[in-house]
């Protein structure tokens, strides 16, 4: 069993909480995003959290899927529900993209390190 990096633990716990929040949102009729978006968000957050918690090779793809849902929900919300001024929206999207990209880079780099084959000299 591979030791889970602390960053994976932190990201997984955050994603578990976001999954729980999305499940509560789906159960309560609060308006805003439709149930399809909320279900896609909850499912992708759950899968990303599970992959990170168990340090699976597919954790990176699951995180990318969750990131895609986040970005799509951001644009769908701007188009239909929220409609904030364009400059503020552009700044918000840039911040979201920076955070998601940083997370994806960290996950990819850490998974590569965790699953690389030891050198021949290290096997002795």
WOBEL-V751486 format. One record per pair of residues at least 6 apart in sequence whose ideal C-beta (glycine too) atoms are under 7 Angstrom apart, sorted by the first residue. I is the first residue (numbers start at 0). J is the second residue. Records with the same first field share a line. If there is no record, write none. Layout:
BEGIN
I->J, J
END
This chain:
BEGIN
1->54, 113
3->52, 54
4->109
6->105, 109
7->51, 54, 109
10->51, 102
11->48, 51, 52
14->44, 47, 48
15->48
17->44
18->41, 44, 45, 48
21->37, 40, 41, 44
22->41
24->37
25->34, 37, 38, 41
31->80
32->72, 76, 80
36->72, 75
39->68
40->68, 72
43->64, 65, 68
44->65
46->61
47->58, 61, 62, 65
50->57, 58, 61
51->58
54->113
56->110, 114
58->106, 110
59->106, 107, 110
62->102, 103, 106
63->103
66->99, 103
69->95, 99
70->95
73->92, 95
77->83, 88
END
